[in-house]
Amino acid sequence: MNTWTALAIAVVLLGLNGFFVAAEFALLAARRSRIEQLAAEGDRRANHVLGGLRELTLMLAGAQLGITMCSLGLGAVAEPAVASVIEGVLDDVTDIPTGVSHAIAFVIALSIVVFLHMVVGEMAPKSWAISHPEQSSLRLARAFRLFVFVFRPVIKLLNGFANIVVRAVGVQPQDERAMAHSPADLLFLLKESAGHGDIEADQHDLFTRSLELSGRVAADAMTLRRDIVAVGPDVSADEIAQVAHATGRTRVVVHERDLDHVIGFVHAKDVLLLDDDARITATSSTLARPCMVTPDGHLLEDLLLEMRTERQHLALVIDELGMVVGLVTLEDVIEELIGDFDDETDRRAEECPRLPDGAYVMGGTTRPDEFELWTGVELPSGDWHTLAGFVIDAADEIPSVGDLVETDIASFEVVVMDGYAIDELVVRLRVHDPSA
């Protein structure tokens, strides 16, 4: 084989090496969802990519076989050919001994071949495939699958030996790349995308809340039992209207003896639609509508779907003993998804009150996410859903007015009690206060 033929073969092998490298990284980087979308739109090249993704282990083994064959070929053909050209040039322009010129030519030729192999045959195609994963996979998949089809027996044999080695160290080989992501993985990806400016802040917030909704339960969004607005069974329509006006609640729960024996609820608009005669005779029990009942551990995403399907805007939350522990509305669930919003019935303060010394004044029913929103400090996780629950857990007893509960993050002073319930606290942070 003459020198120029060998150089031509070397160029072809270098290009093939780049092809196999690009094909390997294109399959690894391609988004399966995008490829499936293209296949559904009729792109036949996408079907070849999907076929490769379904037997990814075999395809990667094929890429390694191709890269190895090309690398060995380059070593066998390219280096001697380049060295021959360089040695001829040295012999023409210098009088150095043949052995020395051969050694110099060998070193230069090897350096050139290694450089081209790394840059042209490895790094450049890899960078292109990673930068344009779908485009590169669509262009290369058909030819690459043809190579794998031709050499399939050899590839399967080599892959079988590789799988034996992998199983020997306790790892189960996979034919497809794991494409599923946990909510935690997706939250990390969202954070990275927002940090690079790929998605807007409001979109990041909405997507994050949607993912965080997964795993939240009814108890995380409910109004506690002690804060439920309720009336007995024989309350008149005018009295219901007064209760709704005084509390700002459009829905008033109706019970027989207590909240563990709920009849239903009355919507304020039902009272407003009564004519004069009906208003005189109507009572809370006759106006009551049935309401949903859900366990306190029921997932919010399931509850949202059920409330929409049954056209219900209110659900009682019960514990494992069947006792009512709270109430959750459709608005509560939606606020978990998109964030708090105020409608015409909301009467809460826009900000957490502050004392002159910087301490916070908070209600006992303050939720952990509200605490973090106001203070920038995250409460430790635990088997409780309110600030009062955290304080009682830290104190290991029911506190009294004036008691001071010390924790690592803050000092909590109980200032108002409602029976055995903590109604109001003064919170003095020990850790950094971002608003200070």
Phi, psi and omega in degrees: 000125180283168188298316185289326174296318179297320179295321178296317177297321180297320178297318179296316180296323178296318178295319178295322177300315176297323178299313182292322177297313180297319180297320180297309183287333177295318178294324180287327186266341184296137176279119183297323180299319179291319179296318178297323177296316179295321178296320179294333179277358175101009179282109184291334177296327180295329178296324177293321178296316178299321177299320177293321180293330180288335176234056188298319181301316180294320181294319179292323176296321177297319178297318179295322177297314180298316180297318180295315179300315181293321180294317178295320178296319177299317180296325184278329187253312189291312185299312179297322182293313179295318179298323180296318179295314182294320180295322177297319179296316180297321180294328181284328188253351181225168179246023182290153181302154183299318181297320180292315180297325178294319180295316179297316180297321180298314181296314181295315181297316180297320179297317180296314182295316179297317179299311181295322180296318181288315186279304185281322185270345184235294191292313183297309179296325178297314180297319179296315182295319181289324181286330181229067188297313182291315181298314181292320180294322179295323182285327190258342191299317185298310181294322181294318178295327176296317178298315180296322178297318182293318184259017184305315181302316180294316182296317181296323178296312180295321180293325177298317177297320179297319179296325177298317179295318181296316180294330181295335179258014172086021180245134179268118180298149180238138178277338180235149176288139178292115184260345184283147179234142175283163176306323179296321177297316181293323177298321178295318178297320178297317179298317179296318180295318178294321180296329179269001178079015181284335175229150182288161182298319181291325176292319178300318181295317180293314180297319180297315179296324179297319180287322180290339176298328177293123182103339175282147183240174184303323181298336181285339185245357190281156165277130185294155183308317184293343181257002179288132176273118186218156177225165177283183187281342187248024180281137183286165180297320179297320179293322176298317178299320179294318179298314180298319180293318183290326185261342184078012180265133178274343179235125182244125181287142179243129180229164179276301181242320179205182185289351175275359178227067185276134176274319182166213177215157178248129176272137183303327182291334177295325178289318182293333182275354180289139172280176187299318181294315181294325181298328182291319186266341185291143174231171182299324181289326180283335180269349188295136173260152176290150178232156179290156173232133182222146176293154181292340179264010181289132182296138184295324181294325176289320179295321178300315179296318181294319180294321178291318181296318182269003179054047178248141180248003184210140177218134174282140180253125182242156177266188185292344178267002179084010179270141179288123180249350180178190183214135179235136179252165177299324177299320179300316182293318180295323178295330175295332182275313187250357182100165183294140171219149182257131171252190186291348181261351182283135182228038182260156180291147181288332181228160175285127181301145178237145174270164180305329180276006177093356179290153179262144173252117186230151174281155179296335182272008177302130181277157180304320180292327176292319177302314180293323179298317184282324187254340186077008182244133181270129176287146175300150178284152180186181182273062179202163186234359182224167177296322178299319178298320178296317182294317179297320178296319180291323181279338183061030176192167175279116184283171176241168178302131180096346179293145179243122180251116183264132176227175181291333185262334185195165171256128183247118178254123180278121183247335179220131175242144174242091188069239178265002183263138174283120184262324183209142180225156169252125186248122176243113185290145173261334181267180184299131178259110185297338183269355183285000000 
